[in-house]
Amino acid sequence: MNGSSLYLLLADAVLLVHVSVALFVVGGLGCIIVGNRRAWQWVNSLWFRLVHLAAIGVIALQAWLGAVCPLTSLEMWLRTRSGSSVYTGSFVSYWLQKTLYYDAPHWVFILAYSLFTLAVAATWWYYPPRTR
């Protein structure tokens, strides 16, 4: 395997991690709501809830600060090193545009992340995590 193939493989691995984080954040909220209605105990684990809240909190903070996600930056750097083309903008905006042909100003993503963060925070009140 040559150097450019290794960089491309690593970029794809970072993309896979990034997709996993996005699925965890979005799917986690769904699991908390559905899981509480179906009496799934694990969805109220304090560690699960803390990690989930921290993940969306970091994402919302990055959006408010206008910062690019470090996973996006790392993936772009690896793709550049491999000689591949890179996409512009944030991970979420790129893939939303790619899959849904949807383009929106940055403030729309700030609003969406902020509202999603509030929804996650509301689950702490409505479905409190177990402390033991």
Backbone as JSON, one array per atom type, in Angstrom:
{
  "sequence": "MNGSSLYLLLADAVLLVHVSVALFVVGGLGCIIVGNRRAWQWVNSLWFRLVHLAAIGVIALQAWLGAVCPLTSLEMWLRTRSGSSVYTGSFVSYWLQKTLYYDAPHWVFILAYSLFTLAVAATWWYYPPRTR",
  "N": [[0.86, -1.18, 0.0], [0.67, 2.12, -0.97], [1.71, 5.47, 0.1], [-0.29, 7.43, -0.48], [-2.58, 5.88, -0.7], [-2.8, 4.93, 1.89], [-3.32, 7.32, 3.31], [-5.81, 7.92, 2.18], [-7.31, 5.73, 3.04], [-7.21, 6.17, 5.8], [-8.57, 8.63, 5.87], [-11.11, 7.79, 5.09], [-11.66, 6.17, 7.27], [-11.82, 8.08, 9.31], [-14.05, 9.45, 8.36], [-15.95, 7.44, 8.71], [-15.96, 7.26, 11.53], [-16.92, 9.83, 12.03], [-19.49, 9.75, 10.89], [-20.54, 7.84, 12.6], [-20.53, 9.22, 15.05], [-22.38, 11.24, 14.44], [-24.68, 9.66, 14.01], [-24.9, 8.57, 16.57], [-25.5, 10.87, 18.09], [-27.94, 11.81, 16.95], [-29.49, 9.43, 16.86], [-29.3, 8.73, 19.53], [-30.95, 10.51, 20.97], [-33.45, 9.72, 20.03], [-33.43, 7.09, 21.01], [-33.46, 7.58, 23.77], [-35.98, 8.74, 24.16], [-37.82, 6.83, 23.02], [-36.91, 4.58, 24.38], [-37.5, 5.17, 27.07], [-40.26, 5.14, 26.99], [-40.64, 2.5, 26.52], [-39.54, 1.26, 28.65], [-36.75, 0.7, 28.71], [-33.91, 0.2, 30.44], [-31.19, 0.93, 30.08], [-31.1, 3.33, 28.62], [-31.24, 5.39, 30.37], [-28.9, 5.43, 31.71], [-26.43, 7.07, 33.52], [-23.85, 7.58, 32.47], [-24.18, 7.15, 29.69], [-26.04, 9.17, 29.14], [-24.59, 11.48, 29.91], [-22.41, 11.44, 28.1], [-23.81, 11.65, 25.71], [-25.1, 14.16, 25.99], [-22.82, 15.8, 26.23], [-21.68, 15.4, 23.7], [-23.57, 16.55, 21.83], [-23.55, 19.07, 22.91], [-20.91, 19.99, 22.43], [-20.97, 20.02, 19.64], [-22.98, 21.97, 19.13], [-21.77, 24.19, 20.35], [-19.48, 24.49, 18.74], [-20.74, 25.24, 16.35], [-21.9, 27.7, 17.09], [-19.58, 29.13, 17.59], [-18.52, 29.23, 15.12], [-16.68, 27.39, 14.35], [-14.92, 24.82, 12.64], [-15.59, 21.38, 12.66], [-13.3, 19.22, 14.3], [-13.03, 16.61, 13.33], [-13.89, 16.85, 10.7], [-11.9, 18.59, 9.75], [-9.61, 16.96, 10.07], [-10.23, 14.82, 8.38], [-10.33, 16.18, 5.89], [-7.67, 17.06, 5.7], [-6.32, 14.61, 5.55], [-7.41, 13.64, 3.15], [-6.47, 15.55, 1.36], [-3.72, 15.1, 1.6], [-3.66, 12.6, 0.43], [-4.09, 13.18, -2.15], [-6.62, 13.3, -3.11], [-9.83, 14.79, -3.95], [-11.47, 17.3, -1.99], [-14.29, 18.22, 0.07], [-16.2, 21.23, 0.68], [-17.12, 23.32, 3.48], [-19.09, 22.38, 6.4], [-19.2, 19.08, 7.85], [-21.85, 18.11, 8.3], [-23.43, 19.93, 6.79], [-22.39, 19.46, 4.23], [-22.99, 16.7, 3.78], [-25.76, 16.69, 4.13], [-26.48, 18.31, 1.99], [-25.47, 16.73, -0.04], [-26.96, 14.34, 0.19], [-29.63, 15.13, 0.41], [-29.92, 17.21, -1.31], [-29.98, 19.78, -0.29], [-29.45, 23.05, 0.63], [-28.38, 25.44, 2.92], [-28.16, 28.52, 4.76], [-25.53, 29.24, 7.14], [-26.63, 29.99, 9.62], [-28.96, 28.5, 9.82], [-28.1, 25.94, 10.44], [-26.92, 26.48, 12.89], [-29.21, 27.16, 14.34], [-30.64, 24.72, 14.15], [-28.87, 22.92, 15.47], [-28.84, 24.12, 17.98], [-31.55, 23.96, 18.8], [-31.8, 21.19, 18.82], [-29.99, 20.59, 20.83], [-31.32, 21.76, 23.0], [-33.55, 20.06, 23.04], [-32.32, 17.66, 23.77], [-31.38, 18.42, 26.3], [-33.83, 18.85, 27.53], [-34.75, 16.26, 27.8], [-33.38, 15.43, 30.01], [-34.78, 16.52, 32.08], [-37.39, 15.58, 31.66], [-37.05, 12.8, 31.33], [-35.24, 11.75, 33.59], [-31.79, 10.83, 34.13], [-30.51, 7.77, 35.55], [-28.86, 7.71, 38.65], [-27.4, 5.76, 39.84]],
  "CA": [[0.0, 0.0, 0.0], [1.49, 3.32, -1.01], [1.36, 6.52, 1.06], [-1.56, 8.09, -0.77], [-3.66, 4.94, -0.37], [-2.92, 4.91, 3.35], [-4.02, 8.55, 3.7], [-7.2, 7.8, 1.77], [-7.92, 4.77, 3.95], [-7.38, 6.87, 7.09], [-9.64, 9.62, 5.69], [-12.38, 7.05, 5.11], [-11.88, 5.73, 8.66], [-12.28, 9.27, 10.04], [-15.42, 9.66, 7.91], [-16.78, 6.43, 9.39], [-16.09, 7.71, 12.92], [-17.75, 11.02, 12.01], [-20.87, 9.29, 10.68], [-20.94, 7.15, 13.84], [-20.83, 10.26, 16.04], [-23.65, 11.86, 14.03], [-25.75, 8.7, 14.29], [-25.04, 8.48, 18.03], [-26.17, 12.07, 18.59], [-29.33, 11.82, 16.5], [-30.14, 8.21, 17.33], [-29.33, 8.72, 20.99], [-32.16, 11.19, 21.45], [-34.56, 8.81, 19.74], [-33.36, 5.96, 21.95], [-33.86, 8.05, 25.1], [-37.43, 8.93, 24.18], [-38.48, 5.54, 22.8], [-36.5, 3.68, 25.45], [-38.25, 5.46, 28.29], [-41.64, 4.7, 26.79], [-40.64, 1.03, 26.51], [-38.88, 0.84, 29.9], [-35.38, 0.24, 28.52], [-33.14, 0.78, 31.54], [-29.9, 1.44, 29.65], [-31.17, 4.67, 28.05], [-31.12, 6.36, 31.46], [-27.59, 5.32, 32.33], [-25.82, 8.4, 33.66], [-22.72, 7.72, 31.55], [-24.73, 7.32, 28.34], [-26.67, 10.49, 29.04], [-23.55, 12.51, 29.96], [-21.67, 11.43, 26.84], [-24.72, 12.15, 24.69], [-25.25, 15.61, 26.19], [-21.54, 16.42, 25.9], [-21.48, 15.35, 22.24], [-24.36, 17.58, 21.16], [-23.09, 20.36, 23.43], [-19.71, 20.37, 21.68], [-21.4, 20.33, 18.27], [-23.67, 23.26, 19.14], [-20.77, 25.22, 20.66], [-18.68, 24.7, 17.52], [-21.56, 25.99, 15.4], [-22.01, 29.07, 17.58], [-18.27, 29.78, 17.47], [-18.11, 29.23, 13.72], [-15.53, 26.5, 14.23], [-15.1, 23.6, 11.86], [-15.4, 20.17, 13.47], [-11.96, 18.66, 14.12], [-13.08, 15.41, 12.48], [-13.94, 17.35, 9.32], [-10.56, 19.1, 9.42], [-8.69, 15.83, 9.94], [-10.57, 14.09, 7.14], [-9.9, 16.99, 4.75], [-6.21, 17.04, 5.66], [-5.93, 13.29, 5.06], [-7.78, 13.54, 1.73], [-5.52, 16.4, 0.64], [-2.44, 14.37, 1.58], [-3.77, 11.45, -0.46], [-4.25, 13.66, -3.51], [-8.04, 13.26, -3.46], [-10.55, 16.05, -3.82], [-12.12, 17.5, -0.7], [-15.5, 19.02, 0.01], [-16.12, 22.46, 1.46], [-18.17, 23.47, 4.48], [-19.1, 21.45, 7.51], [-19.57, 17.69, 7.58], [-23.3, 17.97, 8.23], [-23.97, 20.67, 5.65], [-21.98, 18.77, 3.0], [-23.73, 15.45, 3.58], [-27.17, 17.03, 3.91], [-26.59, 18.76, 0.61], [-25.18, 15.59, -0.91], [-28.02, 13.33, 0.23], [-30.97, 15.71, 0.3], [-29.85, 18.36, -2.22], [-30.47, 20.88, 0.54], [-28.42, 24.03, 0.96], [-28.93, 26.42, 3.84], [-27.16, 29.38, 5.37], [-24.93, 28.73, 8.38], [-27.5, 30.23, 10.77], [-29.95, 27.42, 9.9], [-27.46, 24.84, 11.16], [-26.8, 26.93, 14.28], [-30.55, 27.02, 14.93], [-30.96, 23.29, 14.27], [-28.04, 22.35, 16.53], [-29.28, 24.69, 19.25], [-32.84, 23.36, 19.15], [-31.55, 19.79, 19.14], [-29.36, 20.59, 22.15], [-32.4, 22.01, 23.97], [-34.35, 18.84, 23.14], [-31.54, 16.7, 24.58], [-31.4, 18.91, 27.68], [-35.19, 18.63, 28.06], [-34.91, 14.86, 28.21], [-32.82, 15.29, 31.37], [-35.85, 16.87, 33.0], [-38.55, 14.72, 31.43], [-36.6, 11.42, 31.57], [-33.96, 11.92, 34.29], [-30.91, 9.67, 34.15], [-30.29, 7.08, 36.83], [-27.59, 8.11, 39.26], [-26.66, 4.58, 40.33]],
  "C": [[0.9, 1.23, 0.0], [0.95, 4.38, -0.06], [0.02, 7.16, 0.8], [-2.74, 7.18, -0.47], [-3.89, 4.87, 1.13], [-3.67, 6.14, 3.85], [-5.51, 8.47, 3.35], [-7.95, 6.82, 2.68], [-8.17, 5.4, 5.32], [-8.49, 7.92, 7.0], [-11.01, 8.94, 5.72], [-12.69, 6.55, 6.52], [-12.39, 6.89, 9.5], [-13.72, 9.58, 9.64], [-16.37, 8.68, 8.59], [-17.0, 6.8, 10.86], [-17.05, 8.9, 12.99], [-19.23, 10.65, 11.82], [-21.39, 8.61, 11.94], [-21.3, 8.15, 14.93], [-22.17, 10.91, 15.71], [-24.83, 10.94, 14.32], [-25.98, 8.54, 15.78], [-25.82, 9.67, 18.56], [-27.65, 12.06, 18.21], [-30.08, 10.6, 17.03], [-30.25, 8.13, 18.83], [-30.57, 9.38, 21.55], [-33.39, 10.32, 21.2], [-34.6, 7.64, 20.7], [-33.82, 6.38, 23.35], [-35.39, 8.16, 25.18], [-38.16, 7.59, 24.04], [-38.16, 4.58, 23.95], [-37.23, 3.93, 26.76], [-39.71, 5.04, 28.16], [-41.76, 3.18, 26.82], [-39.9, 0.43, 27.7], [-37.52, 0.19, 29.67], [-34.52, 0.93, 29.57], [-31.86, 1.48, 31.06], [-29.95, 2.87, 29.13], [-31.08, 5.75, 29.12], [-29.82, 6.2, 32.24], [-26.94, 6.7, 32.36], [-24.68, 8.6, 32.67], [-23.19, 7.92, 30.12], [-25.28, 8.72, 28.16], [-25.64, 11.61, 29.06], [-22.77, 12.59, 28.65], [-22.54, 12.0, 25.72], [-24.88, 13.67, 24.79], [-23.96, 16.34, 25.83], [-21.32, 16.46, 24.38], [-22.28, 16.44, 21.54], [-23.97, 18.97, 21.66], [-21.87, 20.87, 22.69], [-20.08, 20.77, 20.25], [-22.08, 21.7, 18.2], [-22.69, 24.4, 19.41], [-19.9, 25.52, 19.44], [-19.46, 25.53, 16.5], [-21.66, 27.45, 15.81], [-20.7, 29.83, 17.41], [-17.8, 29.87, 16.02], [-16.91, 28.34, 13.46], [-15.89, 25.28, 13.39], [-14.8, 22.42, 12.77], [-14.0, 19.61, 13.23], [-11.95, 17.38, 13.28], [-13.15, 15.8, 11.01], [-12.56, 17.82, 8.89], [-9.57, 17.96, 9.2], [-8.98, 15.06, 8.65], [-10.1, 14.86, 5.91], [-8.39, 16.97, 4.59], [-5.73, 15.71, 5.08], [-6.27, 13.14, 3.57], [-6.84, 14.39, 0.88], [-4.18, 15.7, 0.5], [-2.47, 13.19, 0.61], [-3.87, 11.87, -1.93], [-5.69, 13.64, -3.99], [-8.66, 14.64, -3.36], [-11.24, 16.1, -2.46], [-13.39, 18.31, -0.91], [-15.33, 20.25, 0.89], [-17.26, 22.5, 2.46], [-18.07, 22.42, 5.57], [-19.52, 20.06, 7.05], [-21.07, 17.56, 7.37], [-23.86, 18.7, 7.02], [-23.6, 19.99, 4.34], [-22.85, 17.54, 2.76], [-25.23, 15.68, 3.46], [-27.38, 17.47, 2.47], [-26.41, 17.59, -0.35], [-26.35, 14.61, -0.95], [-29.41, 13.91, -0.01], [-31.05, 16.86, -0.7], [-30.38, 19.62, -1.53], [-29.3, 21.79, 0.88], [-29.06, 25.09, 1.84], [-27.82, 27.31, 4.36], [-26.69, 28.8, 6.71], [-25.86, 28.89, 9.58], [-28.56, 29.13, 10.92], [-29.37, 26.24, 10.68], [-27.25, 25.21, 12.63], [-28.14, 26.75, 15.0], [-30.89, 25.55, 15.15], [-30.17, 22.64, 15.39], [-28.5, 22.84, 17.9], [-30.6, 24.08, 19.71], [-32.67, 21.89, 19.53], [-30.91, 19.67, 20.52], [-30.4, 20.84, 23.23], [-33.29, 20.78, 24.14], [-33.63, 17.79, 23.98], [-31.56, 17.13, 26.04], [-32.78, 18.68, 28.31], [-35.41, 17.19, 28.48], [-34.32, 14.62, 29.59], [-33.88, 15.61, 32.41], [-36.99, 15.86, 32.88], [-38.24, 13.25, 31.7], [-35.26, 11.48, 32.29], [-33.11, 10.65, 34.25], [-30.83, 9.05, 35.54], [-28.93, 7.51, 37.37], [-26.84, 6.94, 39.87], [-26.94, 3.37, 39.5]]
}
